[in-house]
Structure formats: C-alpha cells, structure tokens
C-alpha cells in the first residue's frame, strides 16, 4: 500500500528502517541497507536502484538494472535485490 516502498536492511545504529526490511530473509545479508525504492506514479509502479552503496545489484526479469534509473514494473515481473527474489504483484 502507499505510493513508495523503500527496500533494504534495517540499521538501528543508523536509525534506518526500510518499509520492506529484508534482514531476516534467506540471503538477506546480500541486500544493501538502502538498496532500492518501489514507487507509484499514477497507475504505474517503478523500481529504482539507489545509486550509492548497492553492492549486489537489482535485477528485473534477470537483467541488471542501472543505479539511478527507474524501470516500469508489470504484474508477474521477477525482482531480485542482491540474493533475495520476489514476484511483483499489483494490487487492485
């Protein structure tokens, strides 16, 4: 829900708590603290890889995204943040 979802790992010492915290997921340590952002503009959703500090990359349908660029998401797209994979599903 909402118009923006931050993706990463929490850091109590840096007071960073992403909307989608992947810390506890298998391979969660391969995700940067501030890894990516999913955001909505109108009826479309996008993924944006944060340009600074992402070590293991973001992948959309097996293709690595470029840091600082936005990509349109479609229902059923495969997203990988470091070593953690998801299928993107649009809500109603």
PAPA-758579 format. One record per residue (C-alpha): residue in one letter; x, y, z. Coordinates in steps of 0.05 Angstrom, whole numbers, padded with zeros to 5 digits. Each point is the difference from the previous one (the first is absolute). Example, Ala and Ser with C-alpha at 12.3 -4.5 7.8 and 13.67 -1.06 7.14 Angstrom:
BEGIN
@res=a	east=00246	north=-00090	up=00156
@res=s	east=00027	north=00069	up=-00013
end
This chain:
BEGIN
@res=x	east=00000	north=00000	up=00000
@res=x	east=00022	north=00072	up=-00007
@res=x	east=00037	north=00034	up=-00056
@res=x	east=00072	north=-00018	up=00020
@res=x	east=00035	north=-00061	up=00031
@res=x	east=00073	north=00003	up=00022
@res=x	east=00037	north=-00066	up=-00007
@res=x	east=00061	north=-00020	up=00041
@res=x	east=00024	north=-00022	up=00068
@res=x	east=-00014	north=00035	up=00066
@res=x	east=00056	north=00034	up=00039
@res=x	east=-00017	north=00019	up=00071
@res=x	east=00067	north=00037	up=00008
@res=x	east=-00014	north=00042	up=-00062
@res=x	east=-00074	north=00006	up=00016
@res=x	east=-00020	north=-00029	up=-00068
@res=x	east=-00063	north=-00043	up=-00004
@res=x	east=-00020	north=-00015	up=-00072
@res=x	east=-00073	north=-00014	up=-00016
@res=x	east=00020	north=-00068	up=-00027
@res=x	east=00054	north=-00025	up=00048
@res=x	east=00036	north=-00061	up=-00030
@res=x	east=00047	north=-00010	up=00059
@res=x	east=-00032	north=-00066	up=00023
@res=x	east=-00009	north=-00029	up=-00070
@res=x	east=00045	north=-00056	up=-00025
@res=x	east=00057	north=00036	up=-00035
@res=x	east=-00022	north=00064	up=00034
@res=x	east=00072	north=00021	up=00013
@res=x	east=00010	north=00007	up=-00075
@res=x	east=-00049	north=00059	up=00000
@res=x	east=00028	north=00069	up=00013
@res=x	east=-00030	north=00041	up=00056
@res=x	east=-00027	north=00051	up=-00049
@res=x	east=-00008	north=-00044	up=-00061
@res=x	east=-00059	north=00021	up=-00042
@res=x	east=-00067	north=00037	up=-00002
@res=x	east=-00065	north=-00024	up=-00029
@res=x	east=-00045	north=00059	up=-00016
@res=x	east=-00066	north=00015	up=-00034
@res=x	east=-00014	north=00056	up=-00049
@res=x	east=-00072	north=00000	up=-00022
@res=x	east=-00019	north=-00072	up=-00015
@res=x	east=00071	north=-00024	up=-00013
@res=x	east=00051	north=-00028	up=00049
@res=x	east=00075	north=00007	up=-00009
@res=x	east=00064	north=-00028	up=00031
@res=x	east=00058	north=00047	up=00012
@res=x	east=00068	north=-00025	up=00024
@res=x	east=00032	north=00048	up=00049
@res=x	east=00064	north=00025	up=-00033
@res=x	east=00044	north=00002	up=00062
@res=x	east=00022	north=-00062	up=00037
@res=x	east=-00036	north=-00057	up=-00035
@res=x	east=00051	north=-00056	up=-00006
@res=x	east=-00039	north=-00060	up=-00027
@res=x	east=-00046	north=00035	up=-00048
@res=x	east=-00073	north=-00001	up=-00018
@res=x	east=-00027	north=-00045	up=-00056
@res=x	east=-00065	north=00005	up=-00038
@res=x	east=-00019	north=-00064	up=-00037
@res=x	east=00073	north=-00023	up=00002
@res=x	east=00029	north=00065	up=-00027
@res=x	east=00041	north=00044	up=00045
@res=x	east=-00028	north=00070	up=00009
@res=x	east=00044	north=00062	up=-00002
@res=x	east=00007	north=00039	up=00065
@res=x	east=-00038	north=00066	up=-00003
@res=x	east=-00048	north=-00023	up=-00055
@res=x	east=-00074	north=-00018	up=00007
@res=x	east=-00033	north=-00060	up=-00032
@res=x	east=-00074	north=-00013	up=-00010
@res=x	east=-00027	north=-00061	up=00037
@res=x	east=-00053	north=-00046	up=-00028
@res=x	east=-00040	north=-00052	up=00038
@res=x	east=00040	north=-00064	up=00003
@res=x	east=00069	north=00032	up=-00009
@res=x	east=00057	north=-00034	up=00037
@res=x	east=00040	north=00047	up=00045
@res=x	east=00065	north=-00018	up=00034
@res=x	east=00033	north=00044	up=00052
@res=x	east=00069	north=-00030	up=00012
@res=x	east=-00017	north=-00073	up=00011
@res=x	east=-00073	north=00009	up=00020
@res=x	east=-00053	north=-00012	up=-00054
@res=x	east=-00072	north=00022	up=-00004
@res=x	east=-00056	north=-00001	up=-00050
@res=x	east=-00032	north=00068	up=-00007
@res=x	east=-00076	north=00000	up=00007
@res=x	east=-00043	north=00061	up=-00011
@res=x	east=-00056	north=00008	up=00048
@res=x	east=-00071	north=00019	up=-00019
end
